[in-house]
Amino acid sequence: MITAAEVWTALASVVDPELDEPLTDLGFVRSVDVTGADVEVHLRLPTSFCSPNFAYLMASDAHDAVSAIPGAGRVTVELDDHHDSDLINRGLAAGAGYRGTFGHEAEDSLDELRATFRRKAHTAAMERAITALSPTGGVYELTLADLPASAATTEALLRRRKALGLSLDPGAPVLTNEDGSRPAPGEADMRLRRARSVRISVEGNAHFCRGLLATRYPDVSHGRRALLPLEVLS
């Protein structure tokens, strides 16, 4: 037998691929039901038209996390109130995989999709770490050793770099291209500006989604981070 607390803990390890926040904190977990060793989880999103590939990725990762609990029996994860709920739920139940679920509509594999989200999240985390430090010597020479070890922005950046397989060496540059290489000197400012636009987009989407979710499901306020003003830095 397993407990509901174990299931919630497992779900808390599933992180939104862009926002770097657990699904449980975001209010995306609607319910958890445990019967003996069997588990049924229902998920929800801010709107019925959230991206199907993101919805599948979230549900699939939740299924994997709960299935990994020692002693777990049959695990059912269902997405509620989405325009592709039936398709996604059938695919998960059959173990069809992403391409098996969406067929010709699945242009990328799930791994490729996950990598795309991770690169975007890393870019936003990189900009946050640089902005939080406000270096006076310029960002081109900035290395990981220059970042405050205990800062949340540093921890988030290192976590994102590890997920992408980028260098964690203290001497590695903070400002990088998507492949981890250092931008050319004349391209550093442009790379930082692009990273800032990505970060603003991610935070804007997060702010918007939280508002939609709270409107759609009034009960989601429990355990959810309060809405904060969107910070846009020039």
DACORFEN-V101764 format. One record per residue. N is the residue number from 1. RES is the residue in three letters. PHI is phi in radians with two decimals (NA if undefined). PSI is psi in whole degrees, -180 to 180 (999 if undefined). OMEGA is omega in radians with two decimals (999 if undefined). Layout:
n-><N	N>
res-><RES	RES>
phi-><PHI	PHI>
psi-><PSI	PSI>
omega-><OMEGA	OMEGA>
This chain:
n-><1	2	3	4	5	6	7	8	9	10	11	12	13	14	15	16	17	18	19	20	21	22	23	24	25	26	27	28	29	30	31	32	33	34	35	36	37	38	39	40	41	42	43	44	45	46	47	48	49	50	51	52	53	54	55	56	57	58	59	60	61	62	63	64	65	66	67	68	69	70	71	72	73	74	75	76	77	78	79	80	81	82	83	84	85	86	87	88	89	90	91	92	93	94	95	96	97	98	99	100	101	102	103	104	105	106	107	108	109	110	111	112	113	114	115	116	117	118	119	120	121	122	123	124	125	126	127	128	129	130	131	132	133	134	135	136	137	138	139	140	141	142	143	144	145	146	147	148	149	150	151	152	153	154	155	156	157	158	159	160	161	162	163	164	165	166	167	168	169	170	171	172	173	174	175	176	177	178	179	180	181	182	183	184	185	186	187	188	189	190	191	192	193	194	195	196	197	198	199	200	201	202	203	204	205	206	207	208	209	210	211	212	213	214	215	216	217	218	219	220	221	222	223	224	225	226	227	228	229	230	231	232	233	234>
res-><MET	ILE	THR	ALA	ALA	GLU	VAL	TRP	THR	ALA	LEU	ALA	SER	VAL	VAL	ASP	PRO	GLU	LEU	ASP	GLU	PRO	LEU	THR	ASP	LEU	GLY	PHE	VAL	ARG	SER	VAL	ASP	VAL	THR	GLY	ALA	ASP	VAL	GLU	VAL	HIS	LEU	ARG	LEU	PRO	THR	SER	PHE	CYS	SER	PRO	ASN	PHE	ALA	TYR	LEU	MET	ALA	SER	ASP	ALA	HIS	ASP	ALA	VAL	SER	ALA	ILE	PRO	GLY	ALA	GLY	ARG	VAL	THR	VAL	GLU	LEU	ASP	ASP	HIS	HIS	ASP	SER	ASP	LEU	ILE	ASN	ARG	GLY	LEU	ALA	ALA	GLY	ALA	GLY	TYR	ARG	GLY	THR	PHE	GLY	HIS	GLU	ALA	GLU	ASP	SER	LEU	ASP	GLU	LEU	ARG	ALA	THR	PHE	ARG	ARG	LYS	ALA	HIS	THR	ALA	ALA	MET	GLU	ARG	ALA	ILE	THR	ALA	LEU	SER	PRO	THR	GLY	GLY	VAL	TYR	GLU	LEU	THR	LEU	ALA	ASP	LEU	PRO	ALA	SER	ALA	ALA	THR	THR	GLU	ALA	LEU	LEU	ARG	ARG	ARG	LYS	ALA	LEU	GLY	LEU	SER	LEU	ASP	PRO	GLY	ALA	PRO	VAL	LEU	THR	ASN	GLU	ASP	GLY	SER	ARG	PRO	ALA	PRO	GLY	GLU	ALA	ASP	MET	ARG	LEU	ARG	ARG	ALA	ARG	SER	VAL	ARG	ILE	SER	VAL	GLU	GLY	ASN	ALA	HIS	PHE	CYS	ARG	GLY	LEU	LEU	ALA	THR	ARG	TYR	PRO	ASP	VAL	SER	HIS	GLY	ARG	ARG	ALA	LEU	LEU	PRO	LEU	GLU	VAL	LEU	SER>
phi-><NA	-2.18	-1.95	-1.08	-1.08	-1.13	-1.16	-1.09	-1.11	-1.12	-1.16	-1.18	-1.46	-1.53	-1.86	-0.95	-1.13	-1.81	-1.57	1.02	-2.28	-1.10	-1.04	-1.18	-1.26	-1.38	1.48	-1.39	-1.62	-1.46	-2.80	-2.32	-2.25	-2.05	-2.20	1.16	-1.72	-1.57	-2.29	-2.21	-2.11	-2.01	-1.97	-2.55	-2.21	-1.05	-2.44	-1.34	-1.97	-1.01	-0.86	-1.04	-1.18	-1.14	-1.06	-1.15	-1.02	-1.08	-1.16	-1.14	-1.15	-1.13	-1.07	-1.12	-1.16	-1.26	-1.10	-1.40	-1.17	-0.98	1.57	-1.17	-1.69	-1.33	-1.99	-2.06	-2.09	-2.21	-1.73	-1.70	1.02	-2.04	-1.16	-1.95	-0.97	-1.06	-1.12	-1.14	-1.14	-1.14	-1.12	-1.14	-1.10	-1.55	1.10	-1.35	1.37	-1.14	-1.21	-1.19	-1.38	-1.74	1.04	-1.16	-1.33	-1.48	-1.23	-2.03	-1.33	-1.11	-1.12	-1.16	-1.11	-1.08	-1.12	-1.10	-1.10	-1.15	-1.12	-1.14	-1.14	-1.12	-1.06	-1.15	-1.14	-1.08	-1.13	-1.09	-1.13	-1.16	-1.13	-1.11	-1.39	0.86	-1.13	-1.62	-1.63	1.60	-1.53	-1.13	-1.51	-1.11	-2.06	-1.05	-1.14	-1.41	-1.45	-1.14	-1.06	-1.56	-1.26	-1.09	-1.16	-1.20	-1.06	-1.14	-1.11	-1.10	-1.11	-1.22	-1.13	-1.09	-1.10	-1.65	1.35	-1.46	-1.07	-1.90	-1.08	-0.95	-1.52	-1.23	-1.18	-1.34	-1.45	-2.36	-1.34	-1.08	-1.52	1.61	-1.37	-1.38	-1.11	-1.09	-0.89	-1.37	-1.89	-1.09	-1.10	-1.15	-1.10	-1.18	-1.12	-1.14	-1.10	-1.15	-1.14	-1.15	-1.08	-1.10	-1.10	-1.09	-1.19	-1.12	-1.11	-1.11	-1.06	-1.12	-1.13	-1.10	-1.13	-1.12	-1.13	-1.15	-1.30	-1.27	-2.23	-0.97	-1.26	-1.24	-1.10	-1.22	1.34	-1.78	-1.12	-1.14	-1.16	-2.05	-1.05	-1.26	-1.70	-2.05	-1.76	-1.42>
psi-><148	168	160	-34	-39	-38	-45	-38	-42	-42	-30	-17	-10	116	136	127	-20	-39	-12	39	144	148	-32	-37	-31	-13	16	-12	116	-43	157	128	125	127	101	-118	-6	144	137	125	135	132	159	156	167	-32	165	-11	21	151	125	-37	-38	-42	-43	-43	-46	-48	-40	-43	-36	-43	-44	-41	-43	-38	-25	-7	127	129	-2	137	-122	127	123	123	124	142	125	152	33	149	-19	22	-49	-45	-47	-44	-39	-42	-42	-44	-34	-6	35	-15	173	-51	-34	-27	-46	-9	-133	-16	-17	90	-33	160	166	-36	-40	-40	-45	-40	-37	-46	-40	-39	-42	-43	-38	-42	-44	-42	-37	-46	-40	-43	-41	-46	-39	-34	-32	61	143	-17	10	153	-16	-40	-6	132	169	-31	-22	-14	142	122	-34	-4	141	-35	-36	-45	-42	-41	-46	-38	-41	-38	-41	-41	-29	-4	21	159	137	11	136	-28	-1	144	145	-46	115	164	177	-29	4	-4	156	133	152	151	-40	-7	-4	-46	-40	-40	-41	-39	-41	-40	-37	-40	-36	-45	-43	-40	-45	-47	-36	-43	-40	-45	-45	-45	-39	-41	-43	-42	-42	-32	-41	-39	92	-28	-9	-10	-24	122	8	143	139	149	132	154	140	127	120	116	139	999>
omega-><3.04	-3.08	3.08	3.13	3.11	3.13	3.12	3.10	3.12	3.14	3.12	3.10	3.11	-3.02	3.02	-3.00	3.13	-2.99	3.13	3.10	3.13	3.10	-3.13	3.12	-3.11	-3.12	-3.10	3.10	-3.08	-3.12	3.06	3.12	-3.12	3.07	-3.06	3.10	-3.08	-3.06	3.01	-3.11	3.05	-3.13	3.12	-3.14	-3.06	-3.14	3.10	-3.07	3.02	-3.07	-3.14	-3.12	3.06	-3.13	3.13	-3.14	3.14	-3.10	3.14	3.12	3.09	3.12	-3.14	-3.10	-3.13	3.14	-3.11	3.11	3.12	3.11	-3.13	3.10	3.13	-3.14	3.09	3.06	-3.13	3.09	-3.09	2.90	3.09	-3.07	3.07	-3.10	-3.09	-3.13	-3.12	-3.11	3.09	-3.14	3.11	-3.12	-3.11	-3.08	-3.03	-3.08	-3.06	-3.12	3.10	3.13	-3.03	3.09	-3.07	3.13	-3.14	-3.08	3.14	3.02	3.14	3.11	3.11	3.11	-3.14	3.13	3.11	3.11	-3.11	3.11	3.13	3.13	3.11	3.14	3.12	3.14	3.11	3.14	3.13	-3.11	3.13	-3.12	3.14	-3.11	-3.09	-3.08	3.14	-3.09	-3.12	-3.04	-3.06	-3.10	-3.06	3.10	3.13	3.13	-3.13	-3.09	3.10	-3.01	-3.04	-3.08	3.13	3.14	3.10	-3.14	3.14	3.13	-3.14	3.12	3.13	3.11	3.12	-3.13	-3.13	-3.13	3.12	-3.06	3.04	3.12	-3.12	-3.12	-3.12	-3.14	3.06	3.14	-3.10	2.91	-3.10	-3.12	3.11	3.13	3.13	3.10	3.04	-3.08	-3.11	-3.09	-3.05	-3.12	3.13	3.12	3.14	3.11	3.10	3.11	3.13	3.12	3.09	-3.14	3.12	3.11	3.14	-3.11	3.08	3.10	-3.14	3.13	-3.14	-3.11	3.12	3.12	3.12	-3.12	3.14	3.11	-3.11	-3.12	-3.10	-3.12	-3.04	-3.13	3.13	3.09	-3.10	3.09	3.12	3.09	-3.13	3.08	3.09	-3.11	3.12	-3.10	3.13	999>
